[in-house]
Amino acid sequence: MTSSFLDLHRPGDPLLLGNAWDAGSARILAELGYAAIATTSSGFAATLGRPDSSVSRDEALGHAAVLVAAVGIPVSADLENGFGDTPDDVARTAEGARGAGLAGFSIEDYTGRAGDPVYDAALAAERIAAAAEASGDLVLTGRCENYLHGRPDLADTIARLQAYQEAGADVLYAPGLTAIDDITALVGAVDRPVNVLLRPGGPSPAELAEAGVARISVGGTFAWAAYAGLVEAAGELLAGRTGFQERAGAAKAVIDRALA
């Protein structure tokens, strides 16, 4: 399944990668026709009543295995920074990804430390190399987190992703990059498929396809949209209104098919 997952990454005809947060949402996305799905670290953490970056390696891998078992399409996991600073930490996470039955996973260069948010470039590349060696034929996505953590440096972002490519990453990803000219420059500077995170006010899927992007993901946005529906419906009931019943009914047929 891993080779077929990589084959879905077509520059100019990008894979729309739906991010699921539990088995039910995974099955719904598969029913709707998504060719592959991914986990979302923030969406999964929310199901546990926690903020992003608060789950353990075992929790994330166990969650990934649940999604793999729920659907018959490739699943890629957001495995954050590999749950440790060292290449050995990342290798252990990559080995766990294989055991979970995943088709792919991502490793980011975010340290989790506010004062020093992104790993030294050389160490970051070593971490990707360790993940590549330990993961076998899984599709490895190397992530540069500059733009999410106050470091909007395109040259450094491209240099890092080029290093991750050389270290063995199969897909490259700089979440938070939204200017279409910057995305186009990134696509032209690397020899691997590029994933882009959809952002409010950013380029549309059609514009990203024209730029040569090979994969588009949404992070936790589907989960937040679902929670937004809960907030709206619960607020209506508290106010004595029942319009949420009709909205829920409109989606029930798809949900019933997905969960049958």
N, C-alpha and C positions, 0 to 999 in steps of 0.2 A: 504493500500500500504506500510505502514511503516514496518509491519512484513515481507512482501515479500522482501522488500529492505534489511533488516537484513539477511534474509535467503540467499541472494546472496553472503554474506561474508563467503567464504569457505577456511579455512587454507589449503594451498597446491594446491588449485585451485582458485586463486585469481580473484575477480571481477576487470575487467579493467574499471575504472571509467573515462570516457571522460569529460574533463572540457570545458564547452561552455562559450562563452562571450556575446552572444546575442541570440534572438529567432531563427534566421536563422542557426547559427552554432549548436544550440541544435537540431533542426529538422534534420540537416544533420547527426549528430552523431546517432540519433535514426534510420534514414534510413540506415545507415551503419551497424546497428545491435547491437549497445551498449545497454546493459540491463538496465543501469542507467547512469545518468550524474550528474555532479556537476558544480556549478558556479566557477569562478575564480576571486578573488578580484582584482588582478592586470590586468587581461584581461578586466574586466568590466570597471575599472577605465580608461583604455586606450581608450575605446569607448567614454568616456567623455572628452578625451584630458587631463587626469590627471595621476599622478603617483599612485602607490599602496598606500593603507592606507589613501586615501583622500576622500572617499565617506562617506555619513552619514548612520545612521541606516535606515531611511526611504528610501533612495535611494537603499540600498542593498536589503531590503525586497521587494521593488517594483520591482526591477530587478528579484529577485527570483520568484516572482509571475508571471512575464511575461514568464519565462522559463517553469514554471509548466504548464501554459496555452498552451504552444506551443507543448508540447509532452505528450504522454501517458505512459511514463516510470517514475520511481522514480527520483526525483531531490533532491540533497543534496546541501546545501548552505555553502559557506565559509563566515562566519559571523565574521571574524577577532577576535578581543578580546571581542566581545559582545558590542562594542561601549560604553565603560565606565569602570571605575575601580572597582566599587562596585558590590557585588552580586546582588543587586537590579537592577543595570543597565543591567546585564547579563540576569536576569529574564525577564525584559521587552523585550529584544531582543528575547529570547526564545518564549515568548508569541506571538511575531510578526511572528516568524517562523511558528508557528501553523496556524496563520491567513493567511499566504501566501500559504498554501497548500503543504508545503514541506514534503518530506519523512524523511529528516534528515538535520543536520547542524553541523558545527564544531565551537568550541570555543578554542582560543589559549591563552597561558599565556604570550604573548608579551605585554609589557606596552606601546610601542610606544615612550619610552624615551631612548635616546642613552646612557645616563649615568647609567641607571638602567633598562635594557631591559626586564627582566623577573620578574614577580610578586613573592613575598615571597611565599614559597611553601604552607603554611597553607592557605593564602588568595586565592591562585590559586585553591586549592581544594574546598574551600567554593564557589568560583565562578562556578565551575563545578556542585557542588551540587545544587546551585540555578537554573542553566540551566536545570538540570535533573528534578527537581521538577516542573518547570514551563512549560516544553515542552511536558508533557504527554507521549505518546508512540512514539514520534519521535526518530529516531536513532541519538544519540548524540555522536559526535567524540570529544574526549579530546586531545588537541594538546600541546606538549611540544616544545617550540621554541629554546631551548638551542643551537642547532647546527646551526641555522641560524643567531645567534647573538653573536658569539664569545665565546660560553660556551660549548666546546666539552667534556662534562663530562657525560660519559655513566652511571655511578652509580647514579648520581643525576637525569638524564633523566629517568632511569628505576624507581627510587623511586617516582618521580613525577607521572609517568603514572600509577603506582600501586595505588597511592593515588586518581588519577582521576577515576580509575576503581572502587574503593571503594565508591567514591562520586556519582557514577551513570553513568559514561560514558559507552557507548555500544561498541565503537571502539576507539582504541588508535593510536596515530600518532606522530612521531617525525621527521618532515621534515628536510632534510639535513643530516640525518643519512645514510651513504653510504657503510661503510665497512660491508661485508657480515657476518663476525663473530659477529659484534656488533648487527646487525639486528637479527641474530639467537639467540643471548643472550636475546634480548628484547622479542622476541616471546616466548621464554621458561620461561620468568619471569612473564608473565601476563596471565590472564584467559579470555581475550577478543580478538576479531579479531584485527589484526594490519594492518594499512595502511602504505605503503611506497611511497614516492615521487620519481619517476624516475629522475635520475640526470645524466648528461654527465659523462661517465667514471665509473658509478656505476654499480651495478649488473643488469643483464638482467631480464626480466619477468620470464624466466625459472628458473634462479637462485633464485629469490625471492620466487617463488612457492616452490622450494625444501626446502627453509628455513622455510616454514610454513606461509608465509605472506598471508593474506586473502583479501587484496584490494590494488590495484596499481593505483595511480593517476598521473597526469602530470602537475598540477598547471596551470600556464599561458602559457605553452610551445606550445600548439596548437594555441593559439592566436598569439604568437610571430612567429610561422611558417607561419601563414596566413599573418601577417604584413611583414614578410620577402619576401613572394611572391609578395606583393605589391611593396616593395622597389626594388626588382629585375625587375619587369615588368615596373615600372615607369622609372627606370634607362635605360632600353633597349629602351623605346620610345624616351627618351631624346637623346639617341645616334643614333636614326634613325633605330633601329632594331625592329622586330615584332614577335620574337619567342614566346613571352608571349601569343599570340593569340592561338597557337596550344596547349600550356599547359592548358590554360583555357578551351578549347574545350574538352580536354580529361576528365575533371571532370564534364562537364555540364549536362550529363545525370543523374548522381547521384543527383546533385543539383536541377535539374528540378523536379525529383521525390519527393525529400524532401520538396520542397516548393509548390508543387501542391495543 
